[in-house]
Amino acid sequence: MPKQPKPQPRQVQWLDDAIDDDYSAAAHYLSLLDVQKNVDKAVAEMRSAAITEFKAADLLRAAQLIVPKADDRPTREQIKKIKNGEAISPVLLMRASALKKVIIADGFHRVCAAYRIDPDVVLHCKLVGV
């Protein structure tokens, strides 16, 4: 019996850039972790950063996060958007080298939704930090 081809990951539709609310949300979250001067610099760098791509599973591992339970409302809402073909914002990331991890400044539920659909789906991201 011939092997069945592996199904291709669902394609996610992406906006060309994150929306202003996403940058504001990233700043708000990062302000819990660092002083405002550093947060402002990181968000400014995110705004001008190029889009990079990472698999959902890799991103979650690098951020040392787990996907919430299936009944998580924000994740379900993002799954619905993806399945309906709506374009979603790129994920905003900050590399925290001292912590040996990546911080998802905005887009955690987008990452989780993509992962629930297919762990190998490629996400559009903006990554800053060294």
Backbone hydrogen bonds in HBPLUS format (Angstrom, degrees):
<---DONOR---> <-ACCEPTOR-->    atom                        ^
c    i                          cat <-CA-CA->   ^        H-A-AA   ^      H-
h    n   atom  resd res      DA  || num        DHA   H-A  angle D-A-AA Bond
n    s   type  num  typ     dist DA aas  dist angle  dist       angle   num
A0088-ILE N   A0013-GLN O   2.90 MM  75  6.37 154.7  1.97 143.2 141.7     1
A0015-LEU N   A0088-ILE O   2.85 MM  73  5.58 159.5  1.89 139.7 139.5     2
A0022-ASP N   A0019-ILE O   2.90 MM   3  5.39 132.3  2.13 111.4 124.2     3
A0023-TYR N   A0019-ILE O   3.31 MM   4  6.81 152.3  2.39 150.3 158.1     4
A0024-SER N   A0020-ASP O   2.95 MM   4  6.27 156.7  2.00 152.7 159.8     5
A0025-ALA N   A0021-ASP O   2.85 MM   4  6.03 154.4  1.92 142.1 149.2     6
A0026-ALA N   A0022-ASP O   2.87 MM   4  6.08 154.2  1.94 145.1 152.3     7
A0027-ALA N   A0023-TYR O   2.96 MM   4  6.19 158.2  2.01 145.6 151.2     8
A0028-HIS N   A0024-SER O   2.91 MM   4  6.15 157.7  1.96 148.7 155.0     9
A0029-TYR N   A0025-ALA O   2.94 MM   4  6.16 164.8  1.97 151.3 154.9    10
A0030-LEU N   A0026-ALA O   2.84 MM   4  6.00 171.8  1.85 155.7 158.5    11
A0031-SER N   A0027-ALA O   2.92 MM   4  5.98 137.3  2.10 141.6 152.1    12
A0032-LEU N   A0029-TYR O   3.02 MM   3  5.64 159.6  2.06 115.9 122.4    13
A0033-LEU N   A0030-LEU O   2.84 MM   3  5.15 149.5  1.94 108.4 118.3    14
A0034-ASP N   A0030-LEU O   3.04 MM   4  6.26 135.4  2.24 153.9 167.1    15
A0038-ASN N   A0035-VAL O   3.08 MM   3  5.62 120.8  2.45 112.2 124.8    16
A0039-VAL N   A0035-VAL O   3.05 MM   4  6.33 155.7  2.11 150.8 158.4    17
A0040-ASP N   A0036-GLN O   2.81 MM   4  5.97 169.6  1.82 161.0 162.3    18
A0041-LYS N   A0037-LYS O   3.18 MM   4  6.37 155.7  2.24 140.4 146.8    19
A0042-ALA N   A0038-ASN O   2.94 MM   4  6.16 161.1  1.97 147.9 152.9    20
A0043-VAL N   A0039-VAL O   2.92 MM   4  6.15 166.0  1.94 160.4 163.5    21
A0044-ALA N   A0040-ASP O   3.00 MM   4  6.13 156.2  2.06 144.1 150.9    22
A0045-GLU N   A0041-LYS O   2.97 MM   4  6.22 154.1  2.04 147.7 154.8    23
A0046-MET N   A0042-ALA O   2.88 MM   4  6.19 148.6  1.98 144.6 154.0    24
A0047-ARG N   A0043-VAL O   2.98 MM   4  6.26 155.7  2.04 149.8 155.2    25
A0049-ALA N   A0045-GLU O   2.93 MM   4  5.93 116.5  2.34 141.3 158.2    26
A0049-ALA N   A0046-MET O   3.20 MM   3  5.01 147.6  2.31  96.9 106.5    27
A0052-THR N   A0125-CYS O   2.76 MM  73  5.17 160.9  1.79 145.6 152.2    28
A0125-CYS N   A0052-THR O   2.77 MM  73  5.17 156.3  1.83 157.1 159.2    29
A0054-PHE N   A0123-LEU O   3.16 MM  69  5.37 149.3  2.26 138.6 147.8    30
A0123-LEU N   A0054-PHE O   2.72 MM  69  5.37 177.5  1.72 150.0 151.0    31
A0059-LEU N   A0055-LYS O   2.98 MM   4  6.26 159.5  2.02 155.9 162.0    32
A0056-ALA N   A0121-VAL O   3.01 MM  65  5.97 148.2  2.12 163.6 172.8    33
A0060-LEU N   A0056-ALA O   3.04 MM   4  6.30 164.3  2.06 156.2 159.4    34
A0057-ALA N   A0119-PRO O   3.05 MM  62  5.09 155.3  2.12 156.8 149.0    35
A0061-ARG N   A0057-ALA O   3.08 MM   4  6.30 156.1  2.14 144.8 151.4    36
A0062-ALA N   A0058-ASP O   2.85 MM   4  6.06 162.6  1.88 152.9 157.8    37
A0063-ALA N   A0059-LEU O   2.91 MM   4  6.08 145.8  2.03 147.1 156.4    38
A0064-GLN N   A0060-LEU O   2.95 MM   4  5.91 110.1  2.45 130.8 147.2    39
A0065-LEU N   A0060-LEU O   3.01 MM   5  5.28 167.0  2.03 152.1 155.4    40
A0064-GLN N   A0061-ARG O   3.04 MM   3  4.85 146.6  2.16  95.8 106.3    41
A0102-VAL N   A0062-ALA O   2.96 MM  40  5.55 151.9  2.04 119.7 125.3    42
A0072-ASP N   A0069-LYS O   3.04 MM   3  5.74 155.7  2.10 129.1 129.1    43
A0076-ARG N   A0072-ASP O   2.99 MM   4  6.24 161.6  2.03 156.8 162.8    44
A0077-GLU N   A0073-ARG O   2.93 MM   4  6.18 156.3  1.99 156.9 163.3    45
A0078-GLN N   A0074-PRO O   3.16 MM   4  6.39 152.1  2.24 140.3 146.9    46
A0079-ILE N   A0075-THR O   2.92 MM   4  6.23 153.9  1.99 152.0 159.7    47
A0080-LYS N   A0076-ARG O   3.00 MM   4  6.25 158.3  2.05 149.1 154.3    48
A0081-LYS N   A0077-GLU O   3.11 MM   4  6.41 156.0  2.17 143.1 149.2    49
A0082-ILE N   A0078-GLN O   2.95 MM   4  6.23 164.9  1.98 152.7 156.2    50
A0083-LYS N   A0079-ILE O   2.88 MM   4  6.10 170.0  1.89 158.0 160.6    51
A0084-ASN N   A0080-LYS O   2.91 MM   4  6.03 139.8  2.08 143.9 154.8    52
A0086-GLU N   A0081-LYS O   2.95 MM   5  5.18 152.2  2.02 160.0 154.0    53
A0085-GLY N   A0082-ILE O   3.00 MM   3  5.17 158.9  2.05 107.7 113.8    54
A0091-VAL N   A0124-HIS O   2.90 MM  33  6.35 159.0  1.94 148.9 146.8    55
A0126-LYS N   A0091-VAL O   2.81 MM  35  6.23 148.2  1.91 166.2 169.2    56
A0092-LEU N   A0106-ASP O   2.88 MM  14  5.07 159.1  1.92 152.0 157.7    57
A0105-ALA N   A0092-LEU O   2.82 MM  13  5.44 128.8  2.08 142.6 156.5    58
A0106-ASP N   A0092-LEU O   3.26 MM  14  5.07 154.7  2.32 136.7 135.8    59
A0093-LEU N   A0126-LYS O   2.81 MM  33  5.90 175.0  1.82 162.9 161.2    60
A0128-VAL N   A0093-LEU O   3.13 MM  35  6.37 149.8  2.23 131.2 138.7    61
A0094-MET N   A0103-ILE O   2.91 MM   9  5.10 151.7  1.99 145.1 153.4    62
A0103-ILE N   A0094-MET O   2.74 MM   9  5.10 175.4  1.75 153.5 155.2    63
A0095-ARG N   A0128-VAL O   2.72 MM  33  6.08 169.1  1.73 166.3 168.0    64
A0096-ALA N   A0101-LYS O   2.85 MM   5  5.46 161.0  1.89 158.0 163.2    65
A0099-LEU N   A0096-ALA O   2.93 MM   3  5.40 133.8  2.15 110.3 122.9    66
A0100-LYS N   A0096-ALA O   2.99 MM   4  6.12 112.9  2.46 139.7 156.9    67
A0101-LYS N   A0096-ALA O   3.31 MM   5  5.46 168.8  2.32 133.3 136.4    68
A0100-LYS N   A0097-SER O   2.99 MM   3  4.77 148.3  2.09  97.3 107.5    69
A0110-ARG N   A0107-GLY O   3.02 MM   3  5.05 123.6  2.35  98.6 114.0    70
A0111-VAL N   A0107-GLY O   2.93 MM   4  6.23 156.8  1.99 159.1 165.5    71
A0112-CYS N   A0108-PHE O   2.95 MM   4  6.26 163.6  1.97 152.5 156.9    72
A0113-ALA N   A0109-HIS O   2.93 MM   4  5.95 155.3  1.99 137.4 144.2    73
A0114-ALA N   A0110-ARG O   3.02 MM   4  6.17 166.1  2.04 147.0 150.8    74
A0115-TYR N   A0111-VAL O   2.90 MM   4  6.11 159.2  1.94 151.2 157.7    75
A0116-ARG N   A0112-CYS O   2.90 MM   4  6.13 155.3  1.96 147.4 153.5    76
A0117-ILE N   A0113-ALA O   3.10 MM   4  6.40 145.9  2.22 145.8 154.7    77
A0118-ASP N   A0114-ALA O   2.85 MM   4  6.10 168.6  1.86 157.3 160.6    78
A0121-VAL N   A0118-ASP O   2.98 MM   3  5.44 169.5  1.99 122.9 125.1    79
